[in-house]
Amino acid sequence: MSPCGLKIRARWPRIEPVAGAYKLSKLRQRLIKPAAAMPKLSRPPLRPHINRKIAGKRMIAILSDDEKQNIGRDLYECLVSRGQEAEYISTAGLDIKPCYSCGSCSTKSYLKCAVKDDMEPILRRMIHAETWILVSPLTWGSYSSSLKKVLDRTCILGDTHYYVKKGELVKSMRCNIRRLFAVGVKDLCSEDERNAFSSLHHENITIMNVQGKALVADMNSEAASIAEEILR
């Protein structure tokens, strides 16, 4: 009703259909499929940056501190003679700095080490190997300093975070490694030092979530017997 008392009948404007609206709705129905018809999305691979089909080879990487022993070189020649594809990496004379635990590889320079030295080409040679063999003079039940630095720096090939598995902190590896062997070289090694070396290696394979074994050899040990243990 208007202020003058007259009744006014409201008339809404007629909305004309937009040309092509019907066709657009039909097209939208065809494009937007129901959830049941949508293909299931597979989970992304655990190691997205490594193509196993390209690597595809059961390669063995031997890291050896051969300043005071030749077991690593002899083991490499023995494995190659048996038809194994092996990579020999000597840490002698290389400029390898320790891991500074700066966290850059999981934050600022994601998956890249901020320390620039001779470690980067070593990582490139190790990344596709399924078996790692660490050969080192046995020093107080542990690896030599140079080999210890190499092992610490391989953390960049592992997951960026730890998680708990069977009550243990685990940092699984993102590369192809499945087995880790450690060969400690020392004459007249005591039982306590053997046990310490085995315990250290057990911690390594637990954190890396791989399999492996620790072996102790002397300077005169035959590489063939060590190779048999590894190839079992």
mmCIF file of the C-alpha atoms, coordinates in Angstrom:
data_MODEL
# 
_entry.id   MODEL 
# 
loop_
_atom_site.group_PDB 
_atom_site.id 
_atom_site.type_symbol 
_atom_site.label_atom_id 
_atom_site.label_alt_id 
_atom_site.label_comp_id 
_atom_site.label_asym_id 
_atom_site.label_entity_id 
_atom_site.label_seq_id 
_atom_site.pdbx_PDB_ins_code 
_atom_site.Cartn_x 
_atom_site.Cartn_y 
_atom_site.Cartn_z 
_atom_site.occupancy 
_atom_site.B_iso_or_equiv 
_atom_site.pdbx_formal_charge 
_atom_site.auth_seq_id 
_atom_site.auth_comp_id 
_atom_site.auth_asym_id 
_atom_site.auth_atom_id 
_atom_site.pdbx_PDB_model_num 
ATOM 1   C CA . MET A 1 1   ? 0.000  0.000   0.000   1.00 0.00 ? 1   MET A CA 1 
ATOM 2   C CA . SER A 1 2   ? 1.284  3.417   -0.963  1.00 0.00 ? 2   SER A CA 1 
ATOM 3   C CA . PRO A 1 3   ? 1.354  6.488   1.326   1.00 0.00 ? 3   PRO A CA 1 
ATOM 4   C CA . CYS A 1 4   ? -1.811 7.688   -0.481  1.00 0.00 ? 4   CYS A CA 1 
ATOM 5   C CA . GLY A 1 5   ? -3.714 4.555   0.489   1.00 0.00 ? 5   GLY A CA 1 
ATOM 6   C CA . LEU A 1 6   ? -3.680 3.002   -2.965  1.00 0.00 ? 6   LEU A CA 1 
ATOM 7   C CA . LYS A 1 7   ? -2.968 -0.678  -3.371  1.00 0.00 ? 7   LYS A CA 1 
ATOM 8   C CA . ILE A 1 8   ? 0.016  -1.348  -5.549  1.00 0.00 ? 8   ILE A CA 1 
ATOM 9   C CA . ARG A 1 9   ? 0.585  -4.760  -7.025  1.00 0.00 ? 9   ARG A CA 1 
ATOM 10  C CA . ALA A 1 10  ? 4.263  -5.593  -7.072  1.00 0.00 ? 10  ALA A CA 1 
ATOM 11  C CA . ARG A 1 11  ? 5.527  -7.026  -10.293 1.00 0.00 ? 11  ARG A CA 1 
ATOM 12  C CA . TRP A 1 12  ? 8.951  -8.712  -10.333 1.00 0.00 ? 12  TRP A CA 1 
ATOM 13  C CA . PRO A 1 13  ? 11.006 -8.328  -13.471 1.00 0.00 ? 13  PRO A CA 1 
ATOM 14  C CA . ARG A 1 14  ? 11.057 -11.350 -15.675 1.00 0.00 ? 14  ARG A CA 1 
ATOM 15  C CA . ILE A 1 15  ? 14.455 -12.937 -15.967 1.00 0.00 ? 15  ILE A CA 1 
ATOM 16  C CA . GLU A 1 16  ? 15.120 -14.276 -19.403 1.00 0.00 ? 16  GLU A CA 1 
ATOM 17  C CA . PRO A 1 17  ? 17.246 -17.450 -19.630 1.00 0.00 ? 17  PRO A CA 1 
ATOM 18  C CA . VAL A 1 18  ? 20.784 -16.872 -20.801 1.00 0.00 ? 18  VAL A CA 1 
ATOM 19  C CA . ALA A 1 19  ? 21.489 -18.257 -24.219 1.00 0.00 ? 19  ALA A CA 1 
ATOM 20  C CA . GLY A 1 20  ? 23.419 -21.495 -23.971 1.00 0.00 ? 20  GLY A CA 1 
ATOM 21  C CA . ALA A 1 21  ? 22.800 -21.957 -20.220 1.00 0.00 ? 21  ALA A CA 1 
ATOM 22  C CA . TYR A 1 22  ? 21.070 -25.297 -20.801 1.00 0.00 ? 22  TYR A CA 1 
ATOM 23  C CA . LYS A 1 23  ? 23.926 -26.573 -22.899 1.00 0.00 ? 23  LYS A CA 1 
ATOM 24  C CA . LEU A 1 24  ? 26.437 -25.375 -20.297 1.00 0.00 ? 24  LEU A CA 1 
ATOM 25  C CA . SER A 1 25  ? 24.677 -27.277 -17.510 1.00 0.00 ? 25  SER A CA 1 
ATOM 26  C CA . LYS A 1 26  ? 24.718 -30.459 -19.579 1.00 0.00 ? 26  LYS A CA 1 
ATOM 27  C CA . LEU A 1 27  ? 28.406 -30.020 -20.318 1.00 0.00 ? 27  LEU A CA 1 
ATOM 28  C CA . ARG A 1 28  ? 29.091 -29.487 -16.625 1.00 0.00 ? 28  ARG A CA 1 
ATOM 29  C CA . GLN A 1 29  ? 27.275 -32.725 -15.767 1.00 0.00 ? 29  GLN A CA 1 
ATOM 30  C CA . ARG A 1 30  ? 29.502 -34.627 -18.150 1.00 0.00 ? 30  ARG A CA 1 
ATOM 31  C CA . LEU A 1 31  ? 32.707 -33.051 -16.862 1.00 0.00 ? 31  LEU A CA 1 
ATOM 32  C CA . ILE A 1 32  ? 31.935 -33.381 -13.168 1.00 0.00 ? 32  ILE A CA 1 
ATOM 33  C CA . LYS A 1 33  ? 31.687 -37.127 -12.654 1.00 0.00 ? 33  LYS A CA 1 
ATOM 34  C CA . PRO A 1 34  ? 30.219 -38.627 -9.481  1.00 0.00 ? 34  PRO A CA 1 
ATOM 35  C CA . ALA A 1 35  ? 32.649 -39.799 -6.794  1.00 0.00 ? 35  ALA A CA 1 
ATOM 36  C CA . ALA A 1 36  ? 32.052 -43.467 -7.598  1.00 0.00 ? 36  ALA A CA 1 
ATOM 37  C CA . ALA A 1 37  ? 33.177 -42.959 -11.188 1.00 0.00 ? 37  ALA A CA 1 
ATOM 38  C CA . MET A 1 38  ? 36.342 -41.060 -10.296 1.00 0.00 ? 38  MET A CA 1 
ATOM 39  C CA . PRO A 1 39  ? 39.546 -43.113 -10.559 1.00 0.00 ? 39  PRO A CA 1 
ATOM 40  C CA . LYS A 1 40  ? 41.275 -43.930 -7.285  1.00 0.00 ? 40  LYS A CA 1 
ATOM 41  C CA . LEU A 1 41  ? 44.384 -41.881 -6.710  1.00 0.00 ? 41  LEU A CA 1 
ATOM 42  C CA . SER A 1 42  ? 47.424 -43.885 -5.694  1.00 0.00 ? 42  SER A CA 1 
ATOM 43  C CA . ARG A 1 43  ? 49.634 -42.668 -2.873  1.00 0.00 ? 43  ARG A CA 1 
ATOM 44  C CA . PRO A 1 44  ? 52.850 -40.948 -3.937  1.00 0.00 ? 44  PRO A CA 1 
ATOM 45  C CA . PRO A 1 45  ? 55.939 -43.156 -3.749  1.00 0.00 ? 45  PRO A CA 1 
ATOM 46  C CA . LEU A 1 46  ? 58.021 -43.077 -0.579  1.00 0.00 ? 46  LEU A CA 1 
ATOM 47  C CA . ARG A 1 47  ? 61.096 -42.074 -2.573  1.00 0.00 ? 47  ARG A CA 1 
ATOM 48  C CA . PRO A 1 48  ? 59.772 -39.748 -5.280  1.00 0.00 ? 48  PRO A CA 1 
ATOM 49  C CA . HIS A 1 49  ? 63.106 -38.393 -6.493  1.00 0.00 ? 49  HIS A CA 1 
ATOM 50  C CA . ILE A 1 50  ? 64.686 -41.787 -7.243  1.00 0.00 ? 50  ILE A CA 1 
ATOM 51  C CA . ASN A 1 51  ? 63.471 -43.887 -10.147 1.00 0.00 ? 51  ASN A CA 1 
ATOM 52  C CA . ARG A 1 52  ? 64.104 -47.519 -9.281  1.00 0.00 ? 52  ARG A CA 1 
ATOM 53  C CA . LYS A 1 53  ? 63.449 -48.650 -12.856 1.00 0.00 ? 53  LYS A CA 1 
ATOM 54  C CA . ILE A 1 54  ? 66.216 -46.414 -14.095 1.00 0.00 ? 54  ILE A CA 1 
ATOM 55  C CA . ALA A 1 55  ? 68.572 -47.466 -11.328 1.00 0.00 ? 55  ALA A CA 1 
ATOM 56  C CA . GLY A 1 56  ? 67.236 -51.026 -11.560 1.00 0.00 ? 56  GLY A CA 1 
ATOM 57  C CA . LYS A 1 57  ? 70.548 -52.662 -10.683 1.00 0.00 ? 57  LYS A CA 1 
ATOM 58  C CA . ARG A 1 58  ? 71.672 -54.342 -7.498  1.00 0.00 ? 58  ARG A CA 1 
ATOM 59  C CA . MET A 1 59  ? 74.787 -52.256 -7.283  1.00 0.00 ? 59  MET A CA 1 
ATOM 60  C CA . ILE A 1 60  ? 77.250 -52.419 -4.397  1.00 0.00 ? 60  ILE A CA 1 
ATOM 61  C CA . ALA A 1 61  ? 78.998 -49.308 -3.110  1.00 0.00 ? 61  ALA A CA 1 
ATOM 62  C CA . ILE A 1 62  ? 82.214 -49.868 -1.148  1.00 0.00 ? 62  ILE A CA 1 
ATOM 63  C CA . LEU A 1 63  ? 83.400 -46.965 0.986   1.00 0.00 ? 63  LEU A CA 1 
ATOM 64  C CA . SER A 1 64  ? 86.875 -47.631 2.228   1.00 0.00 ? 64  SER A CA 1 
ATOM 65  C CA . ASP A 1 65  ? 89.374 -45.755 4.355   1.00 0.00 ? 65  ASP A CA 1 
ATOM 66  C CA . ASP A 1 66  ? 92.397 -47.392 2.765   1.00 0.00 ? 66  ASP A CA 1 
ATOM 67  C CA . GLU A 1 67  ? 95.146 -45.328 4.355   1.00 0.00 ? 67  GLU A CA 1 
ATOM 68  C CA . LYS A 1 68  ? 96.062 -48.227 6.652   1.00 0.00 ? 68  LYS A CA 1 
ATOM 69  C CA . GLN A 1 69  ? 94.445 -51.270 5.004   1.00 0.00 ? 69  GLN A CA 1 
ATOM 70  C CA . ASN A 1 70  ? 93.808 -52.782 1.559   1.00 0.00 ? 70  ASN A CA 1 
ATOM 71  C CA . ILE A 1 71  ? 90.845 -54.999 2.418   1.00 0.00 ? 71  ILE A CA 1 
ATOM 72  C CA . GLY A 1 72  ? 88.427 -52.610 0.708   1.00 0.00 ? 72  GLY A CA 1 
ATOM 73  C CA . ARG A 1 73  ? 90.289 -52.669 -2.602  1.00 0.00 ? 73  ARG A CA 1 
ATOM 74  C CA . ASP A 1 74  ? 90.696 -56.467 -2.475  1.00 0.00 ? 74  ASP A CA 1 
ATOM 75  C CA . LEU A 1 75  ? 86.997 -56.887 -1.689  1.00 0.00 ? 75  LEU A CA 1 
ATOM 76  C CA . TYR A 1 76  ? 86.052 -54.689 -4.637  1.00 0.00 ? 76  TYR A CA 1 
ATOM 77  C CA . GLU A 1 77  ? 88.198 -56.719 -7.054  1.00 0.00 ? 77  GLU A CA 1 
ATOM 78  C CA . CYS A 1 78  ? 86.780 -59.962 -5.653  1.00 0.00 ? 78  CYS A CA 1 
ATOM 79  C CA . LEU A 1 79  ? 83.162 -58.843 -6.115  1.00 0.00 ? 79  LEU A CA 1 
ATOM 80  C CA . VAL A 1 80  ? 83.797 -57.608 -9.654  1.00 0.00 ? 80  VAL A CA 1 
ATOM 81  C CA . SER A 1 81  ? 85.454 -60.923 -10.551 1.00 0.00 ? 81  SER A CA 1 
ATOM 82  C CA . ARG A 1 82  ? 82.240 -62.653 -9.430  1.00 0.00 ? 82  ARG A CA 1 
ATOM 83  C CA . GLY A 1 83  ? 80.136 -60.599 -11.812 1.00 0.00 ? 83  GLY A CA 1 
ATOM 84  C CA . GLN A 1 84  ? 78.839 -58.080 -9.276  1.00 0.00 ? 84  GLN A CA 1 
ATOM 85  C CA . GLU A 1 85  ? 78.395 -54.449 -10.256 1.00 0.00 ? 85  GLU A CA 1 
ATOM 86  C CA . ALA A 1 86  ? 80.397 -52.570 -7.649  1.00 0.00 ? 86  ALA A CA 1 
ATOM 87  C CA . GLU A 1 87  ? 81.548 -49.019 -7.065  1.00 0.00 ? 87  GLU A CA 1 
ATOM 88  C CA . TYR A 1 88  ? 84.756 -48.380 -5.131  1.00 0.00 ? 88  TYR A CA 1 
ATOM 89  C CA . ILE A 1 89  ? 85.054 -45.107 -3.219  1.00 0.00 ? 89  ILE A CA 1 
ATOM 90  C CA . SER A 1 90  ? 88.188 -44.303 -1.259  1.00 0.00 ? 90  SER A CA 1 
ATOM 91  C CA . THR A 1 91  ? 87.968 -41.619 1.408   1.00 0.00 ? 91  THR A CA 1 
ATOM 92  C CA . ALA A 1 92  ? 91.734 -41.199 1.590   1.00 0.00 ? 92  ALA A CA 1 
ATOM 93  C CA . GLY A 1 93  ? 92.856 -37.665 0.774   1.00 0.00 ? 93  GLY A CA 1 
ATOM 94  C CA . LEU A 1 94  ? 89.333 -36.279 0.330   1.00 0.00 ? 94  LEU A CA 1 
ATOM 95  C CA . ASP A 1 95  ? 88.135 -33.022 1.855   1.00 0.00 ? 95  ASP A CA 1 
ATOM 96  C CA . ILE A 1 96  ? 85.094 -34.179 3.821   1.00 0.00 ? 96  ILE A CA 1 
ATOM 97  C CA . LYS A 1 97  ? 83.857 -31.967 6.607   1.00 0.00 ? 97  LYS A CA 1 
ATOM 98  C CA . PRO A 1 98  ? 81.726 -33.230 9.499   1.00 0.00 ? 98  PRO A CA 1 
ATOM 99  C CA . CYS A 1 99  ? 77.969 -32.789 9.684   1.00 0.00 ? 99  CYS A CA 1 
ATOM 100 C CA . TYR A 1 100 ? 77.287 -29.567 11.580  1.00 0.00 ? 100 TYR A CA 1 
ATOM 101 C CA . SER A 1 101 ? 73.647 -30.489 12.372  1.00 0.00 ? 101 SER A CA 1 
ATOM 102 C CA . CYS A 1 102 ? 72.563 -27.151 10.897  1.00 0.00 ? 102 CYS A CA 1 
ATOM 103 C CA . GLY A 1 103 ? 69.270 -28.590 9.626   1.00 0.00 ? 103 GLY A CA 1 
ATOM 104 C CA . SER A 1 104 ? 69.538 -26.871 6.237   1.00 0.00 ? 104 SER A CA 1 
ATOM 105 C CA . CYS A 1 105 ? 68.958 -30.118 4.342   1.00 0.00 ? 105 CYS A CA 1 
ATOM 106 C CA . SER A 1 106 ? 65.447 -30.316 5.832   1.00 0.00 ? 106 SER A CA 1 
ATOM 107 C CA . THR A 1 107 ? 64.620 -26.585 5.838   1.00 0.00 ? 107 THR A CA 1 
ATOM 108 C CA . LYS A 1 108 ? 66.391 -23.833 3.869   1.00 0.00 ? 108 LYS A CA 1 
ATOM 109 C CA . SER A 1 109 ? 68.255 -25.891 1.242   1.00 0.00 ? 109 SER A CA 1 
ATOM 110 C CA . TYR A 1 110 ? 65.754 -28.757 1.245   1.00 0.00 ? 110 TYR A CA 1 
ATOM 111 C CA . LEU A 1 111 ? 67.435 -32.094 0.399   1.00 0.00 ? 111 LEU A CA 1 
ATOM 112 C CA . LYS A 1 112 ? 70.714 -30.307 -0.339  1.00 0.00 ? 112 LYS A CA 1 
ATOM 113 C CA . CYS A 1 113 ? 73.691 -30.116 1.990   1.00 0.00 ? 113 CYS A CA 1 
ATOM 114 C CA . ALA A 1 114 ? 74.868 -26.611 2.782   1.00 0.00 ? 114 ALA A CA 1 
ATOM 115 C CA . VAL A 1 115 ? 78.459 -27.814 3.246   1.00 0.00 ? 115 VAL A CA 1 
ATOM 116 C CA . LYS A 1 116 ? 80.391 -27.730 -0.016  1.00 0.00 ? 116 LYS A CA 1 
ATOM 117 C CA . ASP A 1 117 ? 83.236 -30.227 -0.169  1.00 0.00 ? 117 ASP A CA 1 
ATOM 118 C CA . ASP A 1 118 ? 84.095 -33.610 -1.721  1.00 0.00 ? 118 ASP A CA 1 
ATOM 119 C CA . MET A 1 119 ? 81.013 -35.297 -0.252  1.00 0.00 ? 119 MET A CA 1 
ATOM 120 C CA . GLU A 1 120 ? 78.618 -34.331 -3.044  1.00 0.00 ? 120 GLU A CA 1 
ATOM 121 C CA . PRO A 1 121 ? 80.181 -36.553 -5.753  1.00 0.00 ? 121 PRO A CA 1 
ATOM 122 C CA . ILE A 1 122 ? 80.301 -39.419 -3.227  1.00 0.00 ? 122 ILE A CA 1 
ATOM 123 C CA . LEU A 1 123 ? 76.564 -39.123 -2.638  1.00 0.00 ? 123 LEU A CA 1 
ATOM 124 C CA . ARG A 1 124 ? 75.912 -39.233 -6.385  1.00 0.00 ? 124 ARG A CA 1 
ATOM 125 C CA . ARG A 1 125 ? 77.804 -42.523 -6.605  1.00 0.00 ? 125 ARG A CA 1 
ATOM 126 C CA . MET A 1 126 ? 76.083 -44.045 -3.569  1.00 0.00 ? 126 MET A CA 1 
ATOM 127 C CA . ILE A 1 127 ? 72.499 -43.073 -4.241  1.00 0.00 ? 127 ILE A CA 1 
ATOM 128 C CA . HIS A 1 128 ? 71.604 -45.991 -6.555  1.00 0.00 ? 128 HIS A CA 1 
ATOM 129 C CA . ALA A 1 129 ? 73.449 -48.737 -4.657  1.00 0.00 ? 129 ALA A CA 1 
ATOM 130 C CA . GLU A 1 130 ? 71.336 -51.297 -2.840  1.00 0.00 ? 130 GLU A CA 1 
ATOM 131 C CA . THR A 1 131 ? 74.231 -52.491 -0.689  1.00 0.00 ? 131 THR A CA 1 
ATOM 132 C CA . TRP A 1 132 ? 76.686 -50.286 1.163   1.00 0.00 ? 132 TRP A CA 1 
ATOM 133 C CA . ILE A 1 133 ? 79.921 -51.759 2.514   1.00 0.00 ? 133 ILE A CA 1 
ATOM 134 C CA . LEU A 1 134 ? 81.933 -49.656 4.935   1.00 0.00 ? 134 LEU A CA 1 
ATOM 135 C CA . VAL A 1 135 ? 85.538 -50.806 5.288   1.00 0.00 ? 135 VAL A CA 1 
ATOM 136 C CA . SER A 1 136 ? 87.499 -49.055 7.993   1.00 0.00 ? 136 SER A CA 1 
ATOM 137 C CA . PRO A 1 137 ? 90.360 -49.565 10.408  1.00 0.00 ? 137 PRO A CA 1 
ATOM 138 C CA . LEU A 1 138 ? 88.776 -50.463 13.725  1.00 0.00 ? 138 LEU A CA 1 
ATOM 139 C CA . THR A 1 139 ? 89.374 -47.517 16.076  1.00 0.00 ? 139 THR A CA 1 
ATOM 140 C CA . TRP A 1 140 ? 88.161 -47.931 19.643  1.00 0.00 ? 140 TRP A CA 1 
ATOM 141 C CA . GLY A 1 141 ? 85.279 -50.098 18.499  1.00 0.00 ? 141 GLY A CA 1 
ATOM 142 C CA . SER A 1 142 ? 84.185 -47.603 15.836  1.00 0.00 ? 142 SER A CA 1 
ATOM 143 C CA . TYR A 1 143 ? 84.939 -46.379 12.321  1.00 0.00 ? 143 TYR A CA 1 
ATOM 144 C CA . SER A 1 144 ? 87.860 -44.158 11.444  1.00 0.00 ? 144 SER A CA 1 
ATOM 145 C CA . SER A 1 145 ? 87.250 -40.418 11.587  1.00 0.00 ? 145 SER A CA 1 
ATOM 146 C CA . SER A 1 146 ? 87.061 -39.979 7.805   1.00 0.00 ? 146 SER A CA 1 
ATOM 147 C CA . LEU A 1 147 ? 84.582 -42.816 7.328   1.00 0.00 ? 147 LEU A CA 1 
ATOM 148 C CA . LYS A 1 148 ? 82.538 -41.664 10.310  1.00 0.00 ? 148 LYS A CA 1 
ATOM 149 C CA . LYS A 1 149 ? 82.147 -38.241 8.676   1.00 0.00 ? 149 LYS A CA 1 
ATOM 150 C CA . VAL A 1 150 ? 81.000 -39.850 5.438   1.00 0.00 ? 150 VAL A CA 1 
ATOM 151 C CA . LEU A 1 151 ? 78.399 -41.953 7.250   1.00 0.00 ? 151 LEU A CA 1 
ATOM 152 C CA . ASP A 1 152 ? 77.094 -38.926 9.152   1.00 0.00 ? 152 ASP A CA 1 
ATOM 153 C CA . ARG A 1 153 ? 76.768 -36.894 5.961   1.00 0.00 ? 153 ARG A CA 1 
ATOM 154 C CA . THR A 1 154 ? 74.667 -39.601 4.279   1.00 0.00 ? 154 THR A CA 1 
ATOM 155 C CA . CYS A 1 155 ? 71.803 -38.463 6.520   1.00 0.00 ? 155 CYS A CA 1 
ATOM 156 C CA . ILE A 1 156 ? 70.755 -36.225 3.617   1.00 0.00 ? 156 ILE A CA 1 
ATOM 157 C CA . LEU A 1 157 ? 69.711 -39.415 1.789   1.00 0.00 ? 157 LEU A CA 1 
ATOM 158 C CA . GLY A 1 158 ? 67.339 -40.255 4.639   1.00 0.00 ? 158 GLY A CA 1 
ATOM 159 C CA . ASP A 1 159 ? 63.902 -39.015 5.559   1.00 0.00 ? 159 ASP A CA 1 
ATOM 160 C CA . THR A 1 160 ? 63.804 -35.476 6.902   1.00 0.00 ? 160 THR A CA 1 
ATOM 161 C CA . HIS A 1 161 ? 62.122 -36.602 10.138  1.00 0.00 ? 161 HIS A CA 1 
ATOM 162 C CA . TYR A 1 162 ? 62.419 -39.458 12.604  1.00 0.00 ? 162 TYR A CA 1 
ATOM 163 C CA . TYR A 1 163 ? 59.565 -41.705 13.609  1.00 0.00 ? 163 TYR A CA 1 
ATOM 164 C CA . VAL A 1 164 ? 59.124 -44.481 16.161  1.00 0.00 ? 164 VAL A CA 1 
ATOM 165 C CA . LYS A 1 165 ? 59.150 -48.123 15.094  1.00 0.00 ? 165 LYS A CA 1 
ATOM 166 C CA . LYS A 1 166 ? 59.034 -50.869 17.720  1.00 0.00 ? 166 LYS A CA 1 
ATOM 167 C CA . GLY A 1 167 ? 60.167 -48.424 20.362  1.00 0.00 ? 167 GLY A CA 1 
ATOM 168 C CA . GLU A 1 168 ? 63.177 -47.237 18.335  1.00 0.00 ? 168 GLU A CA 1 
ATOM 169 C CA . LEU A 1 169 ? 63.778 -43.930 16.572  1.00 0.00 ? 169 LEU A CA 1 
ATOM 170 C CA . VAL A 1 170 ? 63.971 -44.662 12.851  1.00 0.00 ? 170 VAL A CA 1 
ATOM 171 C CA . LYS A 1 171 ? 65.063 -42.443 9.968   1.00 0.00 ? 171 LYS A CA 1 
ATOM 172 C CA . SER A 1 172 ? 64.425 -44.538 6.881   1.00 0.00 ? 172 SER A CA 1 
ATOM 173 C CA . MET A 1 173 ? 66.511 -43.942 3.781   1.00 0.00 ? 173 MET A CA 1 
ATOM 174 C CA . ARG A 1 174 ? 65.067 -42.381 0.613   1.00 0.00 ? 174 ARG A CA 1 
ATOM 175 C CA . CYS A 1 175 ? 67.692 -43.929 -1.631  1.00 0.00 ? 175 CYS A CA 1 
ATOM 176 C CA . ASN A 1 176 ? 67.967 -47.530 -2.870  1.00 0.00 ? 176 ASN A CA 1 
ATOM 177 C CA . ILE A 1 177 ? 69.955 -48.934 0.046   1.00 0.00 ? 177 ILE A CA 1 
ATOM 178 C CA . ARG A 1 178 ? 68.589 -52.162 1.482   1.00 0.00 ? 178 ARG A CA 1 
ATOM 179 C CA . ARG A 1 179 ? 71.654 -53.594 3.236   1.00 0.00 ? 179 ARG A CA 1 
ATOM 180 C CA . LEU A 1 180 ? 74.542 -52.072 5.163   1.00 0.00 ? 180 LEU A CA 1 
ATOM 181 C CA . PHE A 1 181 ? 77.687 -54.053 5.961   1.00 0.00 ? 181 PHE A CA 1 
ATOM 182 C CA . ALA A 1 182 ? 80.533 -52.818 8.113   1.00 0.00 ? 182 ALA A CA 1 
ATOM 183 C CA . VAL A 1 183 ? 83.987 -54.379 7.938   1.00 0.00 ? 183 VAL A CA 1 
ATOM 184 C CA . GLY A 1 184 ? 86.345 -53.387 10.738  1.00 0.00 ? 184 GLY A CA 1 
ATOM 185 C CA . VAL A 1 185 ? 89.998 -54.152 10.111  1.00 0.00 ? 185 VAL A CA 1 
ATOM 186 C CA . LYS A 1 186 ? 92.332 -54.702 13.043  1.00 0.00 ? 186 LYS A CA 1 
ATOM 187 C CA . ASP A 1 187 ? 94.915 -57.254 14.108  1.00 0.00 ? 187 ASP A CA 1 
ATOM 188 C CA . LEU A 1 188 ? 94.447 -58.888 17.519  1.00 0.00 ? 188 LEU A CA 1 
ATOM 189 C CA . CYS A 1 189 ? 91.067 -57.282 18.098  1.00 0.00 ? 189 CYS A CA 1 
ATOM 190 C CA . SER A 1 190 ? 89.705 -57.810 21.612  1.00 0.00 ? 190 SER A CA 1 
ATOM 191 C CA . GLU A 1 191 ? 86.273 -59.285 22.278  1.00 0.00 ? 191 GLU A CA 1 
ATOM 192 C CA . ASP A 1 192 ? 85.076 -56.054 23.917  1.00 0.00 ? 192 ASP A CA 1 
ATOM 193 C CA . GLU A 1 193 ? 86.019 -54.054 20.819  1.00 0.00 ? 193 GLU A CA 1 
ATOM 194 C CA . ARG A 1 194 ? 84.238 -56.555 18.572  1.00 0.00 ? 194 ARG A CA 1 
ATOM 195 C CA . ASN A 1 195 ? 81.090 -56.246 20.659  1.00 0.00 ? 195 ASN A CA 1 
ATOM 196 C CA . ALA A 1 196 ? 81.297 -52.448 20.623  1.00 0.00 ? 196 ALA A CA 1 
ATOM 197 C CA . PHE A 1 197 ? 81.649 -52.447 16.824  1.00 0.00 ? 197 PHE A CA 1 
ATOM 198 C CA . SER A 1 198 ? 78.691 -54.827 16.405  1.00 0.00 ? 198 SER A CA 1 
ATOM 199 C CA . SER A 1 199 ? 76.570 -52.705 18.739  1.00 0.00 ? 199 SER A CA 1 
ATOM 200 C CA . LEU A 1 200 ? 77.401 -49.547 16.792  1.00 0.00 ? 200 LEU A CA 1 
ATOM 201 C CA . HIS A 1 201 ? 76.509 -51.204 13.499  1.00 0.00 ? 201 HIS A CA 1 
ATOM 202 C CA . HIS A 1 202 ? 73.244 -52.508 14.962  1.00 0.00 ? 202 HIS A CA 1 
ATOM 203 C CA . GLU A 1 203 ? 72.287 -48.940 15.888  1.00 0.00 ? 203 GLU A CA 1 
ATOM 204 C CA . ASN A 1 204 ? 73.109 -47.802 12.338  1.00 0.00 ? 204 ASN A CA 1 
ATOM 205 C CA . ILE A 1 205 ? 70.917 -50.379 10.605  1.00 0.00 ? 205 ILE A CA 1 
ATOM 206 C CA . THR A 1 206 ? 68.091 -49.795 13.111  1.00 0.00 ? 206 THR A CA 1 
ATOM 207 C CA . ILE A 1 207 ? 68.011 -46.047 12.469  1.00 0.00 ? 207 ILE A CA 1 
ATOM 208 C CA . MET A 1 208 ? 68.373 -46.506 8.710   1.00 0.00 ? 208 MET A CA 1 
ATOM 209 C CA . ASN A 1 209 ? 65.731 -49.267 8.704   1.00 0.00 ? 209 ASN A CA 1 
ATOM 210 C CA . VAL A 1 210 ? 67.886 -51.654 6.643   1.00 0.00 ? 210 VAL A CA 1 
ATOM 211 C CA . GLN A 1 211 ? 69.465 -55.063 7.105   1.00 0.00 ? 211 GLN A CA 1 
ATOM 212 C CA . GLY A 1 212 ? 73.130 -55.937 7.393   1.00 0.00 ? 212 GLY A CA 1 
ATOM 213 C CA . LYS A 1 213 ? 75.952 -57.364 9.432   1.00 0.00 ? 213 LYS A CA 1 
ATOM 214 C CA . ALA A 1 214 ? 79.175 -56.251 11.086  1.00 0.00 ? 214 ALA A CA 1 
ATOM 215 C CA . LEU A 1 215 ? 82.356 -58.178 10.274  1.00 0.00 ? 215 LEU A CA 1 
ATOM 216 C CA . VAL A 1 216 ? 85.813 -57.933 11.850  1.00 0.00 ? 216 VAL A CA 1 
ATOM 217 C CA . ALA A 1 217 ? 88.880 -58.897 9.818   1.00 0.00 ? 217 ALA A CA 1 
ATOM 218 C CA . ASP A 1 218 ? 92.621 -58.690 10.261  1.00 0.00 ? 218 ASP A CA 1 
ATOM 219 C CA . MET A 1 219 ? 95.178 -57.417 7.797   1.00 0.00 ? 219 MET A CA 1 
ATOM 220 C CA . ASN A 1 220 ? 95.710 -60.889 6.350   1.00 0.00 ? 220 ASN A CA 1 
ATOM 221 C CA . SER A 1 221 ? 92.053 -61.794 5.903   1.00 0.00 ? 221 SER A CA 1 
ATOM 222 C CA . GLU A 1 222 ? 91.011 -63.055 2.486   1.00 0.00 ? 222 GLU A CA 1 
ATOM 223 C CA . ALA A 1 223 ? 88.541 -60.890 0.619   1.00 0.00 ? 223 ALA A CA 1 
ATOM 224 C CA . ALA A 1 224 ? 86.828 -64.007 -0.763  1.00 0.00 ? 224 ALA A CA 1 
ATOM 225 C CA . SER A 1 225 ? 85.551 -65.071 2.666   1.00 0.00 ? 225 SER A CA 1 
ATOM 226 C CA . ILE A 1 226 ? 84.188 -61.548 3.319   1.00 0.00 ? 226 ILE A CA 1 
ATOM 227 C CA . ALA A 1 227 ? 82.522 -61.514 -0.116  1.00 0.00 ? 227 ALA A CA 1 
ATOM 228 C CA . GLU A 1 228 ? 80.789 -64.819 0.631   1.00 0.00 ? 228 GLU A CA 1 
ATOM 229 C CA . GLU A 1 229 ? 79.312 -63.365 3.818   1.00 0.00 ? 229 GLU A CA 1 
ATOM 230 C CA . ILE A 1 230 ? 78.021 -60.319 1.927   1.00 0.00 ? 230 ILE A CA 1 
ATOM 231 C CA . LEU A 1 231 ? 76.572 -62.239 -1.033  1.00 0.00 ? 231 LEU A CA 1 
ATOM 232 C CA . ARG A 1 232 ? 74.588 -64.689 1.083   1.00 0.00 ? 232 ARG A CA 1 
# 
